Amino acid sequence: MEIQAIRVNADELTSFCKRAFKKYGFSDKDADTITDVLLAADLYGVDTHGSQRLEMYRKQIQKGFIHVENQPKIAFETPISAVVDGNRAMGQVVGKYAMEIAIEKAKKSGIGLVTVRNSNHYGIASYYSKLACNEGLIGVSMTNSFPVVVPTFGKHPMMGTNPIAVSIPADPVDFNFDVATSVVAYGKVEVRNKKGIELPVGWGINDEGKDAINPMDIINGIAYRTCGLHPLGGSSELFGGHKGFGFSLIVEFLTAILSNGFTSNHSEDDGIAGICHYFMAIDPNLFGDAEQIKSHWNTYLQEVRDSEKAYQQDRIYIHGEKEAEKHQDRLDNGVPILPKTLEEMENLAKQLDMEFGITLPE
């Protein structure tokens, strides 16, 4: 039987996260940034990357992957590009810093390209691409991660889930595309484990090289790097697994190779997470009148929405629409949090000697 989530007040959840990160020693500014990224995920319905991640961050702070007091810095720079050393700081702090550099360069020169090394998990990729979009720019955000994805025809994880996010100004809702280059995000395996339900066939393989059904087979296998998730498209070339594999390698190049950082298979070596990111901001005025470009984009997206629907389907969703609708629903009706995550949060509050402060139903 699937374990059901419990709705909690968004303001109380925000307060909990901010108080927790301040207890760790983060500044008010950094605690606000980290919380903003986590709550964006929770409110958008990306349940794998919101408060569900608090336990992972606790462990990474305790292990010394994340250095609470550290700040990122520029290691190399040109008028349109930069390499940022994350300095083992919190990934959300590093990510916002790097994208703000890309945005500034795009406003001055039309384009900004920033690659990052020596960072940590930064949350949802689209948070950062949306920062650029909010400034009227085209935003791109990518990251590698600890190794969880096997190559096509391979058994050992060599890549992260390596998401790609692209945000483009549009009406009535900005186009906001954010996907892993694996079949699913690793967090979805963790969520299914917390819900007590099996994995669909085709998500990944166990340490025998066979389809994994039990979430713990993937979780344990990834911990020992003996198995993992499949690339987007699945285990073979029949449905395009080699395409997801290729996209994942491109993310590794833009994030880790260009920054001279760690590729996913070397992350967490020697007690260093070494996660790498890539950010790009583009001013559409490079190609003509930005408002005319946006209008043309809006027209096309509406034509897609209005096109004929498949059997028993009544709507075509453009990327970003579901997230916008969930955002409003969760502000109004609460954020669904699984009991296991709430238990982790209660334990965290005790460890940090702070009030839990989240109202739960009787």
NUTORTOR-258962 format. One record per residue (C-alpha): x, y, z; residue in three letters. Coordinates in nm, 3 decimals, padded with zeros to 5 digits. Layout:
N
        x        y        z  residuo
        X        Y        Z      ALA
...
# end
This chain:
362
        x        y        z  residuo
   00.000   00.000   00.000      MET
   00.136   00.339  -00.101      GLU
   00.215   00.574   00.188      ILE
   00.036   00.907   00.145      GLN
   00.190   01.252   00.190      ALA
   00.068   01.502   00.451      ILE
  -00.006   01.863   00.354      ARG
   00.189   02.120   00.555      VAL
   00.171   02.499   00.552      ASN
   00.419   02.654   00.304      ALA
   00.511   02.941   00.539      ASP
   00.583   02.699   00.824      GLU
   00.795   02.484   00.592      LEU
   00.986   02.793   00.479      THR
   01.046   02.898   00.838      SER
   01.170   02.550   00.932      PHE
   01.425   02.542   00.649      CYS
   01.556   02.892   00.718      LYS
   01.592   02.824   01.090      ARG
   01.767   02.493   01.025      ALA
   02.025   02.641   00.789      PHE
   02.093   02.930   01.026      LYS
   02.150   02.674   01.304      LYS
   02.411   02.508   01.082      TYR
   02.592   02.843   01.075      GLY
   02.487   02.983   00.738      PHE
   02.441   03.361   00.717      SER
   02.089   03.500   00.693      ASP
   02.146   03.573   00.322      LYS
   02.273   03.223   00.243      ASP
   02.000   03.055   00.450      ALA
   01.741   03.256   00.255      ASP
   01.897   03.152  -00.078      THR
   01.911   02.782   00.010      ILE
   01.554   02.786   00.141      THR
   01.430   02.972  -00.167      ASP
   01.569   02.698  -00.394      VAL
   01.426   02.414  -00.183      LEU
   01.082   02.573  -00.155      LEU
   01.076   02.644  -00.528      ALA
   01.107   02.269  -00.581      ALA
   00.840   02.185  -00.321      ASP
   00.596   02.442  -00.461      LEU
   00.658   02.342  -00.824      TYR
   00.584   01.980  -00.739      GLY
   00.943   01.862  -00.783      VAL
   00.919   01.665  -00.458      ASP
   01.255   01.494  -00.513      THR
   01.453   01.818  -00.471      HIS
   01.275   02.015  -00.198      GLY
   01.257   01.947   00.175      SER
   01.310   01.577   00.092      GLN
   01.676   01.678   00.047      ARG
   01.724   01.812   00.403      LEU
   01.854   01.477   00.529      GLU
   02.106   01.455   00.244      MET
   02.238   01.805   00.322      TYR
   02.267   01.715   00.691      ARG
   02.486   01.418   00.603      LYS
   02.697   01.616   00.357      GLN
   02.759   01.894   00.611      ILE
   02.857   01.635   00.873      GLN
   03.087   01.455   00.627      LYS
   03.261   01.781   00.543      GLY
   03.154   01.791   00.178      PHE
   02.982   02.123   00.242      ILE
   03.181   02.398   00.416      HIS
   02.919   02.623   00.572      VAL
   03.138   02.932   00.601      GLU
   03.289   02.919   00.251      ASN
   03.195   03.139  -00.046      GLN
   03.255   03.089  -00.421      PRO
   03.505   03.297  -00.614      LYS
   03.598   03.369  -00.976      ILE
   03.900   03.164  -01.091      ALA
   03.913   03.283  -01.455      PHE
   03.721   03.548  -01.646      GLU
   03.666   03.714  -01.985      THR
   03.403   03.973  -02.084      PRO
   03.158   03.694  -02.176      ILE
   03.272   03.396  -01.969      SER
   03.397   03.288  -01.629      ALA
   03.512   02.985  -01.436      VAL
   03.395   02.985  -01.075      VAL
   03.558   02.786  -00.795      ASP
   03.273   02.683  -00.567      GLY
   03.520   02.649  -00.280      ASN
   03.314   02.358  -00.138      ARG
   03.035   02.600  -00.045      ALA
   02.664   02.510  -00.044      MET
   02.554   02.439  -00.400      GLY
   02.259   02.681  -00.393      GLN
   02.487   02.965  -00.284      VAL
   02.737   02.880  -00.558      VAL
   02.468   02.837  -00.824      GLY
   02.302   03.173  -00.761      LYS
   02.639   03.350  -00.752      TYR
   02.744   03.195  -01.085      ALA
   02.416   03.261  -01.266      MET
   02.417   03.623  -01.148      GLU
   02.759   03.660  -01.313      ILE
   02.619   03.511  -01.635      ALA
   02.322   03.749  -01.622      ILE
   02.544   04.052  -01.568      GLU
   02.764   03.958  -01.864      LYS
   02.460   03.894  -02.086      ALA
   02.322   04.239  -02.007      LYS
   02.657   04.398  -02.100      LYS
   02.770   04.181  -02.391      SER
   02.463   03.983  -02.499      GLY
   02.575   03.651  -02.361      ILE
   02.723   03.515  -02.041      GLY
   02.879   03.170  -01.999      LEU
   02.986   03.047  -01.657      VAL
   03.116   02.705  -01.563      THR
   03.172   02.596  -01.202      VAL
   03.393   02.343  -01.025      ARG
   03.430   02.229  -00.664      ASN
   03.065   02.286  -00.565      SER
   02.789   02.074  -00.410      ASN
   02.433   01.963  -00.494      HIS
   02.249   02.280  -00.601      TYR
   01.882   02.174  -00.601      GLY
   01.657   02.210  -00.905      ILE
   01.837   02.321  -01.221      ALA
   01.549   02.541  -01.338      SER
   01.575   02.770  -01.036      TYR
   01.885   02.922  -01.194      TYR
   01.766   02.929  -01.555      SER
   01.453   03.104  -01.427      LYS
   01.669   03.375  -01.264      LEU
   01.784   03.472  -01.614      ALA
   01.434   03.439  -01.758      CYS
   01.300   03.676  -01.494      ASN
   01.540   03.937  -01.636      GLU
   01.405   03.891  -01.990      GLY
   01.694   03.663  -02.088      LEU
   01.712   03.305  -02.208      ILE
   01.851   03.098  -01.923      GLY
   02.031   02.762  -01.928      VAL
   02.145   02.562  -01.625      SER
   02.314   02.222  -01.600      MET
   02.491   02.019  -01.333      THR
   02.663   01.688  -01.292      ASN
   02.630   01.494  -00.966      SER
   02.755   01.188  -00.782      PHE
   02.751   00.886  -01.016      PRO
   02.411   00.718  -01.043      VAL
   02.365   00.655  -01.417      VAL
   02.517   00.371  -01.619      VAL
   02.633   00.412  -01.980      PRO
   02.431   00.242  -02.252      THR
   02.533  -00.127  -02.233      PHE
   02.728  -00.056  -01.912      GLY
   02.675  -00.173  -01.555      LYS
   02.869   00.066  -01.330      HIS
   02.748   00.425  -01.282      PRO
   02.971   00.674  -01.463      MET
   02.749   00.984  -01.490      MET
   02.516   01.178  -01.267      GLY
   02.151   01.238  -01.351      THR
   02.296   01.549  -01.521      ASN
   01.986   01.767  -01.566      PRO
   01.943   02.032  -01.833      ILE
   01.715   02.331  -01.769      ALA
   01.614   02.597  -02.022      VAL
   01.387   02.891  -01.937      SER
   01.253   03.130  -02.205      ILE
   01.026   03.433  -02.150      PRO
   00.669   03.360  -02.264      ALA
   00.305   03.445  -02.191      ASP
   00.093   03.351  -02.005      PRO
   00.361   03.135  -01.834      VAL
   00.734   03.131  -01.900      ASP
   00.862   02.824  -02.084      PHE
   01.047   02.630  -01.813      ASN
   01.203   02.299  -01.917      PHE
   01.396   02.098  -01.656      ASP
   01.478   01.730  -01.705      VAL
   01.734   01.475  -01.597      ALA
   01.928   01.305  -01.874      THR
   01.853   00.977  -01.694      SER
   01.521   00.792  -01.718      VAL
   01.425   00.953  -01.386      VAL
   01.590   01.162  -01.118      ALA
   01.755   00.957  -00.844      TYR
   01.531   01.132  -00.592      GLY
   01.231   00.954  -00.743      LYS
   01.385   00.622  -00.637      VAL
   01.422   00.760  -00.283      GLU
   01.064   00.888  -00.284      VAL
   00.931   00.549  -00.398      ARG
   01.129   00.385  -00.122      ASN
   00.970   00.620   00.133      LYS
   00.627   00.544  -00.014      LYS
   00.690   00.169   00.006      GLY
   00.625   00.101  -00.363      ILE
   00.825  -00.083  -00.629      GLU
   01.011   00.069  -00.922      LEU
   00.872   00.039  -01.274      PRO
   01.067  -00.198  -01.495      VAL
   01.318  -00.001  -01.700      GLY
   01.431   00.262  -01.450      TRP
   01.759   00.090  -01.368      GLY
   01.956  -00.229  -01.311      ILE
   02.066  -00.411  -00.996      ASN
   02.418  -00.537  -00.923      ASP
   02.345  -00.852  -01.126      GLU
   02.281  -00.636  -01.433      GLY
   01.908  -00.717  -01.431      LYS
   01.603  -00.490  -01.403      ASP
   01.574  -00.345  -01.053      ALA
   01.228  -00.348  -00.894      ILE
   01.320  -00.295  -00.529      ASN
   01.424   00.071  -00.472      PRO
   01.683  -00.041  -00.215      MET
   01.864  -00.242  -00.485      ASP
   01.933   00.086  -00.666      ILE
   02.001   00.286  -00.348      ILE
   02.250   00.029  -00.212      ASN
   02.402  -00.037  -00.552      GLY
   02.466   00.333  -00.612      ILE
   02.624   00.365  -00.267      ALA
   02.879   00.098  -00.366      TYR
   02.882   00.204  -00.734      ARG
   02.784  -00.144  -00.855      THR
   02.471  -00.048  -01.051      CYS
   02.247   00.246  -01.130      GLY
   01.979   00.417  -01.334      LEU
   01.953   00.403  -01.712      HIS
   02.010   00.707  -01.933      PRO
   01.703   00.879  -02.076      LEU
   01.562   00.636  -02.332      GLY
   01.635   00.319  -02.136      GLY
   01.875   00.029  -02.139      SER
   01.926  -00.010  -02.514      SER
   01.932   00.180  -02.841      GLU
   01.582   00.055  -02.930      LEU
   01.409   00.346  -02.753      PHE
   01.702   00.586  -02.765      GLY
   01.908   00.513  -02.455      GLY
   02.219   00.615  -02.647      HIS
   02.067   00.961  -02.692      LYS
   02.024   01.017  -02.320      GLY
   02.376   00.881  -02.272      PHE
   02.507   01.136  -02.522      GLY
   02.322   01.426  -02.357      PHE
   02.467   01.320  -02.022      SER
   02.820   01.324  -02.161      LEU
   02.763   01.673  -02.304      ILE
   02.661   01.792  -01.957      VAL
   02.980   01.639  -01.815      GLU
   03.184   01.832  -02.075      PHE
   03.019   02.169  -02.013      LEU
   03.023   02.137  -01.634      THR
   03.331   01.935  -01.538      ALA
   03.568   01.938  -01.835      ILE
   03.544   02.310  -01.918      LEU
   03.582   02.402  -01.550      SER
   03.869   02.153  -01.500      ASN
   03.665   01.994  -01.222      GLY
   03.554   01.644  -01.125      PHE
   03.351   01.432  -01.364      THR
   03.067   01.249  -01.190      SER
   03.258   00.922  -01.155      ASN
   03.523   01.104  -00.949      HIS
   03.287   01.309  -00.733      SER
   03.311   01.239  -00.359      GLU
   03.673   01.125  -00.402      ASP
   03.898   01.215  -00.108      ASP
   03.609   01.358   00.091      GLY
   03.529   01.625  -00.170      ILE
   03.191   01.634  -00.345      ALA
   03.339   01.823  -00.640      GLY
   03.006   01.882  -00.814      ILE
   03.027   02.099  -01.129      CYS
   02.771   02.329  -01.291      HIS
   02.719   02.527  -01.611      TYR
   02.514   02.844  -01.662      PHE
   02.431   03.048  -01.969      MET
   02.230   03.366  -02.013      ALA
   02.147   03.503  -02.359      ILE
   01.992   03.839  -02.443      ASP
   01.738   03.777  -02.724      PRO
   01.814   04.129  -02.851      ASN
   02.124   03.970  -03.008      LEU
   01.883   03.840  -03.273      PHE
   01.656   04.141  -03.322      GLY
   01.369   04.290  -03.126      ASP
   01.319   04.086  -02.806      ALA
   00.947   04.164  -02.782      GLU
   00.887   04.055  -03.140      GLN
   01.077   03.731  -03.074      ILE
   00.870   03.671  -02.761      LYS
   00.546   03.737  -02.949      SER
   00.648   03.491  -03.222      HIS
   00.730   03.231  -02.952      TRP
   00.396   03.290  -02.779      ASN
   00.210   03.238  -03.107      THR
   00.385   02.911  -03.175      TYR
   00.329   02.775  -02.822      LEU
  -00.041   02.860  -02.848      GLN
  -00.062   02.677  -03.180      GLU
   00.091   02.374  -03.009      VAL
  -00.164   02.397  -02.725      ARG
  -00.450   02.424  -02.974      ASP
  -00.336   02.135  -03.194      SER
  -00.544   01.816  -03.208      GLU
  -00.526   01.599  -02.897      LYS
  -00.446   01.229  -02.879      ALA
  -00.712   00.972  -02.790      TYR
  -00.876   01.043  -02.451      GLN
  -00.653   01.348  -02.393      GLN
  -00.798   01.695  -02.348      ASP
  -00.493   01.914  -02.296      ARG
  -00.137   01.963  -02.419      ILE
   00.085   02.107  -02.145      TYR
   00.371   02.340  -02.231      ILE
   00.671   02.305  -01.999      HIS
   00.623   02.526  -01.696      GLY
   00.242   02.521  -01.691      GLU
   00.201   02.229  -01.452      LYS
   00.458   02.382  -01.218      GLU
   00.280   02.718  -01.215      ALA
  -00.053   02.551  -01.134      GLU
   00.097   02.335  -00.860      LYS
   00.271   02.641  -00.715      HIS
  -00.060   02.817  -00.657      GLN
  -00.233   02.502  -00.529      ASP
   00.041   02.433  -00.275      ARG
   00.046   02.792  -00.153      LEU
  -00.329   02.769  -00.100      ASP
  -00.362   02.411   00.026      ASN
  -00.024   02.317   00.167      GLY
   00.284   02.129   00.048      VAL
   00.259   01.745   00.043      PRO
   00.541   01.596   00.253      ILE
   00.588   01.223   00.309      LEU
   00.575   01.097   00.672      PRO
   00.934   00.966   00.647      LYS
   01.058   01.313   00.545      THR
   00.862   01.474   00.831      LEU
   01.021   01.223   01.069      GLU
   01.366   01.320   00.935      GLU
   01.279   01.687   00.987      MET
   01.162   01.627   01.345      GLU
   01.489   01.445   01.419      ASN
   01.683   01.731   01.258      LEU
   01.505   01.984   01.479      ALA
   01.607   01.784   01.788      LYS
   01.968   01.757   01.670      GLN
   01.985   02.131   01.603      LEU
   01.803   02.210   01.929      ASP
   01.532   02.413   01.761      MET
   01.153   02.414   01.757      GLU
   00.991   02.193   01.493      PHE
   00.721   02.454   01.428      GLY
   00.520   02.265   01.166      ILE
   00.154   02.200   01.239      THR
   00.054   01.842   01.162      LEU
  -00.302   01.705   01.139      PRO
  -00.435   01.520   01.442      GLU
# end
